[in-house]
Amino acid sequence: MSGQTLTDRIAAAQYSLTGSEVSRAVCKSTTHEQTAPKKKHLEYLIQASQDTSVNVPQMADTLIERAGNASWVVVFKALITTHHLMVHGNEKFLQFLSSRNSLFNLANFLDKTGSHGYDMSTFIRRYSRYLNEKSFAYRQMSFDFVRVKKGAEGAMRTMTVEKLLKGMPILQGQIDALLDFDVHQPELNNGVINACFLLLFKDLIKLYACYNDGIINLLEKFFQMKRSQCKDGLEIYKRFLTRMTRVSEFFKIAEQVGIDKNDIPELTQAPESLLESLETHLNTLEGKKPSPTKDTVATNSSAPSTAPPKPAPPAGAGGPPARPGPPVKPPPPSVTPTAVVPTTTTTSSALDDGFLLDLDPMSSSSAGGTAAPSTTIGWGGE
């Protein structure tokens, strides 16, 4: 399908008659054309969101109304336009969306007009869930993880322990919803879903930078936390490790579809010793005996063995056999009271080795001197 349909032209004309240029621009950006929303319409809406005289709730309501269309193309483009305004528009647009009890009710959306409609409907349901989660996260945190300041002076690096333990699961939920989009290269076969994927890719880079900042903050504070906080923090860190694999897979798809490799950050797996150190510290706080590690076993096996006990003297002639002596007790294990000092050293070395990267896409370079991804790819670049 190419060009605007008669329905598109009628809808735009209706809004022109009522004098609503913003609603008309919404219709223009959500036509039945199987192409990405045009940049000029998106830019107009972004500028309109900055204008104090524009009715932002009406703009949002018009987009939500367009998302109720029966055509997968119109619905998908309405979601893309909404996402674009969430990221680039005035923050009051996102504030209004987050104040609603419900945003997009598309869990059962299905366009039955053709096989393409069936396929794209799946991604519309997943995409709407992500935007709902993005709105929910803003309501809970009062800021957008994508737009918030990152790096050493950023929000996640300077949070208190209490706020960090509350915010990290919310951030993890938003990242999970994004990764659940679960698209593969052959399915990125039209301009509409490609525009959606590009927005998700840019979001993921900034969300992961926030995630990374939060983990650095968590590790720096871990050994001063209370026992219950350490327990929650350890679970957050374990979930972070599992998500690294999924994030890497998403970035591989981005590279396959032609996104510049320089715009894709490289992720380094955390050393196992770091997780072991965190678990050892928590076990110490809970009064559990530390389990022997491989290094301990190796050390014990290479240590010189103690002299064997002397055999009992032979019994005298005709006397009863000598009784065996009691078993020799092993020497008591030397248990370090706490493992804070070596564990902290392990954590610091992991940070210094670059396992946790300063992935701040808003700055030109990180603390380590590596260039941050520019993420200016295709239309809609920042």
N, C-alpha and C positions, 0 to 999 in steps of 0.2 A: 504494500500500500504506500503510495507516494503522494505528497501534497496534502493540504488541509481538506477535510471532508466538508460537506454541506453543513453537517451538525456543528463542526468547529466554527464555521463562519457565522452561523446563526447565534451560537452561544456568545461569541465575541461581540456581535452586533447588539445583543440584548444588554450586555453590560455597558456598551458605549452609549446606548439610549438613556440608561439610568445615571450616566455621568461617572461611573466607577472605572477609572483608568487602571487602577491596581487590579481589580477583578478581571478586567479585560486582558491585562498582561499575564495573569494566572492562566486564563484560557489559552492564550497564545503559547505558553510554555508547556501546556499539557494537551496538545493536539493528538490526533490519531496517527500522525507520521511516525514511522518506526526509526526515528533518529533521536539523538539526545536533545533535550530542551535547548533552544537557541540561546547563545551567550548574551545577546542583546536584551532578551526578555529577563534573563536571570539578573543581569546587571541593573536593569530598571527596578526590579523588585528589591534588590539589595539597597539601592539608593532610597527607594520608597520607605524601607524599614527604618532608615535613619531620620526621616522627616517627621517632626513632631506633630504635624497636622494630619498625617496618614493614620487611618484606623487599622492598627496592627491586628487586633482580634478579628476584624472582618477579613483581612488578608489570610489569616490562618484558617478561618472557617471556610473560606472559598476553596482553599487547597484540600481541606478535609472532605468537602462536598465533592470535589473532582475525584478524590480517592474512592468515592462510592460508585463510580461509573462501572458499567459492565465490561468495558474493554480493558484488557490487560495493559495495552499501550498507554492509555490515559491514566490508569491507576499507577502504573510504574513511574511515569513521568511526574505525577503529582507527588509521589514519595521522594523522587530525586530532587524536585524543586524545593520541597520542604527541608530535606537534608541540607541542600545548598544554603538555604537561609539560616538554618541552625548553626552552620559553621561560619558563614561570611556576613550574615545579616546582623542587625542590631540585637543586642542581648535580650531586649524586651520581647522579641519574637519567641525566643526559647523560654523565657519566663512565663509567657502566656500559655504555651503548649504544656509546660510542666504543671501549671495550675489546674489543668483539666483532669477530671476523674478518669477519663478514657481518651485516648488519642485515635489510633487506627484500629478498628475492629475488623481485621482482615484474616483472622485465623482460619476461616472457612472459604476464603475467596477462591473461585474457580471460573475461568473463562473457557467455555466449552465450544467455542467457535472453530477450533481447529487444533491440530496436534501442537502447534507452536504455543497456542493459548494455554494448553494443559501444562507444558513445560515451564513457561514463564510464570504461571500462577504459583508454582512451588516457590520460586525465588521471591515473588511478591509477598507471600506469607512470611518468609524468613526475614525479608528486608523490613517489613512493617514491625516485626517483633523487635528488631534491633533499634529502630527509631523510638519505639515505645520504651525500651530499656534506657536509651540515651536520655529521654525526657524524664524518666523515673530517677535516674542517677542525679540529674540536675536538681530535682526536687529534694532529694535526700542530702546533697552536699552543698547546695546553693552556689555551685560553680560548675562549669563544663570542663571535664577532664581533657578534652581536645584543645580548648582555648586557654586553659590556665597556664601560668608561667611555669617553666620547667628548669631543671638544672639545680646547681648548688643552693640558689636562693629561691627556688620554686616552692610551690605549695606543698607538694608531697615530701620534699626533703626537710621542710621546717615544721611539719606537723608534730603535735604532741602524740605520745603513745596512745592515748585514749581515742583521739580522732583518727589516727592511723589505723588502728585495729577495727574501727567502724568503717572507714573509707575503703580499705583494700578489698573486702568482699564485694562491695558495690562496684568498684572498678573491675574486679574479676568477672562479675556478672555481665557487665557491658561488653567486655572483651569476648566472653563466651558467646553472647548473642551475635556478635559480629562474625566470629569464626564459624558459627552454625550456618552462615550463608552457604558455605560448603559448595562452591562452584568449581568446575574444572574447565580446562582450556576449550574443549569442544563446545561447551555450553555458552561461551562468550562469543556469540555469533550474530549479534546485532547491536546497533548503536545505543539502544536503550539500556540493555543490561551492562554494556561496556562502561557507560557513564556512571552507572551505579557502582560497579566494581572499582572504578577509579576513586570515587569518593570514599568507599570503604577502605581501600588501600591507604589513602592519606590519613584517614581516621586512625587506622591501626598503628601506623608509625608513631603518631602522637600519643595514643593510648598506651603503647608499649613504653614510650619514653617516661610517661607518668608512672607506669607500673614499675619500671626500672628504678626510678627515683624513690618510690615507696619502699622497695625491697632494700635499697641501700640504707635508707633511714631506719628500717626495721632491724637490719643487722647491726647497725651502729648502736642501737639502743637495747639490743636483745639481752645483754648480760647485766643490765641494770633493771630489767623488768621483774615484776612479781611472777610467781609461779604460774598463775592462771593466764597472765598475759603472755608468758613464754610459750605456753601450750597453744594458745590461739596463734601466736606468731609463727610457731613451727609449722602448723597446718597451712597457714598462708604461704609460707616459703615452699612447702612441698607442692602445693597447687601451682605455684609459679613455675617450678621445674617442669611439670607436665604440660603447661601451656606453651613453654618454649618450643616444644616439638610442633605443636599445631600452628604457632605463629610462623615458624620456619617453612612449613608446608604451604601456608598462604603466600609467603614471599616467593616461593618457587613458582607458583602459578603466575604471579605478577611478572616474573622474569620471562616465563614462557610466552606470555602474550605481548611482549615487546617493551615493557617498562624498563627504562635505562637501569642497568645494573648498579650504577653509581648512586641511584636514588633508593636502593634497597640496602638497609643495614645488615651487617653480618652479625650473627648471634653466636656466642661462644658458650659451650656447655660448662656449667659450674663444676668445680672439683668435688668428688665424693667426700673428701675429708671435711669440707665445710658443713655438709649436712650431718656428718657423724659428730662433729664438734658441737653443733646445736643440740643434737639429741643427747649427747653426754651431759651437757650442762643442765638440760631439763631433768634428766634422770637423777642428777646430783641434788637438784632442788626437791625432787619428790622422794628422796631417800632411797632410791634404788641403787643396787650395786652395778657399776659400769660393766658391760659385757666385754670380754677380752677381744681386742682387735687383732687384725692380722699381724700388725707390727709387734704387738705384745707377744703373740705366739712365736713369731720368728725370733724375737729377742730371747725368750725363754729357752727355745730349742738350741740357740747358739751359745747360751751361757754355760760356763763350766759346771759340771754336775758336782754335787757334794759327795764327800767320801762315803762309801757304803758302810753300814754299821758292821762292827766287828762281830764275827761269828761267836756263838757261845762256846766256852771251853768244853772239851769232850768230858763226858762223864767218867768217873773213876771206874776201875774194873769191878764188875759185879754190882755196881750201883744202878739206881734207876736212871732212865734217859733224862737228859736236861730239858727243862721246859723252855719253849721258845720265848724270847723276851717280847715285851710289848712293841707294837709297830711304831716306827719312828714318825713323829708328827712333822709335817712339812712346816717350814718357817712361815710365820704370818705374812700375808700379802701386804705390801706397802701401798696404801691407798692415799692418793693426794686428796686433801680436803676439798678443794674445788679445782676445776680445770679452767678457771677464768683466764689466767694469764696466757697459757698456750693456745686456748681457743680463740681469744681475741687476736692473737698473732696470726692464726690461721685465717680468720675473717679478714683482717687487714690485708694480708698478702693476696687473698682472692680478689679484693677490690683493686689492689694495685696492679694485679696481673691482667686487668681488663675484662674479667668475667662479666661484671656489670658495667655496661657501657653508658656513657653520657649521651643518650640519644635525644638531644634537644633539637628538633627540626626547625625551631624558631631562631636559632643562633647560627652564625656562620661557621663556628668551630667549637669543639668541645674542649674540656680542660686538658685532655690528653693531646690536643693538637690535631685530631682527626676531623676531617670535614664532615658536617652534618648533612643529611640528605636534603636536597633542594625541593623535591616533590613538586616540581613544576612540569607536569606531564600532560599533554593533550589540552583539551578545552577545560575551562574551569580552574586553571592553575591559579595559585594564590598570587 
